[in-house]
Amino acid sequence: MAYGRHWAAGAALAAVVLAGPALTGCSGDGDGGDEDTPARSVSDAASAVESAASGIGDLWASATAEAGRQLDEIREGIDVKDDVRLGTPATDDDGRTTVEITVRNTADARKSFAVQVDFTDADGGFQDAVVVNVPDVPAGGTGTATARSTHDLPAGATARTARAVRY
């Protein structure tokens, strides 16, 4: 049982770390400069999670706490968990669990979103976590993306929005 928890925790850490490269290209200002941007903060989160979790016994707690801390550091980020809807989890051709994310931009300007999705088994036990970016959602509009587990999950896996930040 403990082995399964540590494996899932490691997978959660990998999910956050692997999400970094997908998020780094979404600064929103398009100038490609080196200044701090929300996308850079999310990318830095991936590196920080990897560093913070190494050598810590409870990887799951460490990875999710670090992801949360880094989402908190997104400059001018607004908590918008209520503006996120998740579809019904499904299994793709590779055996990974996927769920469609729909975000609603209630701001009066184009915004991007960083959404942490946690996957659990039928009994509510943690299985995986991923951070997904939904870039450039128009004012008053919606945007979609797909969260994909980092490994095969048991049948009946569910998904929930753990965190969502609009920036």
N, C-alpha and C positions, 0 to 999 in steps of 0.2 A: 504494500500500500504506500509506504513512504517513498519507494522508488518511483511509483507513478506520479506522485505529487512533485518530486524533484524534476522528473522528465517534463511534466507539464509546465513547471516553472521555467525550466530552461527554454522550452518552446515559446513561452510568453516573452522572455527576454529576447530571444531571436526575432520574434515578430516585431518588437519595438525597434530593435537594431536594424532589421532589414527594411523597415518602413522609411528610415532616414533618407536613403538615396531617392526614393520616390517623392519625397517632400521637399527636397532642396531646391527645386526649380521653380518654386511658387512664391517669389518674393512680393508679387503684386505691383511693384513699381517698374519692373521691366528694365532697370538700368544695369543689372548684373554686378553692381558694386559690392564692396566688401563690408559695408556697414551692417549693423545688426538689423535683421529682418525677422518677421515671424517664422518664415520658412527656415532661416538659419537656426533659430531657436529650436525648432522641431528637429532639425538635423543634429544639432548639438545634443539634444535629448538622447538620440540614439547612441552617441559616443559616451555620454555620461552614464547611461543605463548599463552599458557594457562594463565600464570601469567600476561603477558602484557595486554591481552584482558579483563581480569576481571575488571569490573567497568568502562569500557570505552564505551561511547555511540555509536561510530561507529565501531562495531566489525569487519565488513568486511575490512575496511581500516587498522585497527590495525592488524588483522590476516595476511593479505597479505603482509603488510609492514614488520612484524616480520619474516614471512617465508622468504621473500627476504633477509632480513638482515642476517638471519642465514645461508642461502645458500651462501651468500657472505663470511661467516667465514669458509667455508670448506677450509682447508689448501691445498694449491697447486691446488685448483679448477680452471678449465678453463671454461669460458662461451662457450657452444656448442649448443646453440639453433638451429643453422642451420643444425646440425647433427641429429636432431630428426624429425621423421615423425609420424603423427597420422593417424590411420585408420578412418573409418566411424563409428560414434557413433551408438550403438545398445542398446537394452533393454534386460537385462538378465532375467532369470526365476523369480528372486526376485523383478523385477520391477526397478532395478537400471540401470542407464546408464553406459555403459562401452565403452572404446575405446582402441584399441591396440596401444602400443607405440613401435616404432622401433628406436633404436639408432645405429649410425655408429661410430665405434671407429677408428679415423684417426691417433691415436698415435702408436708408435712403441712398446708398452707394453700393457699388460692386464690392463683394467681400469674399474671403476664403474661409474654409472651416477645417479644423483638425478634430477628428472624431476617434475616440478610443472605444472599440467594441470588444466586449468580453464574451467568450463562448463557454458554455457550461454543459455538463452532461444532463441526462434526464433527471438525475437526483439533485441537481443544482451544484455539483462539484466543478470547480474551475478546471478548464481544459486548455484554453488558449486566449491570447489577447493580441489585438492588432490595432495600430493607429493608421488611419486613412485620411488623406487630404482630399478635400473637395474644393478645387480652386475656382476663382472668378465667377461666383454666382451673382447674377444681376440683381440690382435693387428690386425688392418686391417679388423676386422669382425663386425658383427652386433649382437645385442641382442634385445630381446623383453620382454615386460611386459604388463600388462593390468591395466589401470586406471579405477576405479569403483567409481561412485558417492556414497556419504554417505546417500542419500535419493532418493526417486522417483523424477524424473525431468519431466517437461512438455514435451509433444510430440514435436519433432523438435529440441531438445537440440543439441547444437554444442559444440565442444571442441577445445581448442587452447593451444599451448605450451606457458606458461607464462614465465618460466625459465628452464634452463637446465645447469647442472654443471657436468663436467667430473673430476673425481679425482682418 
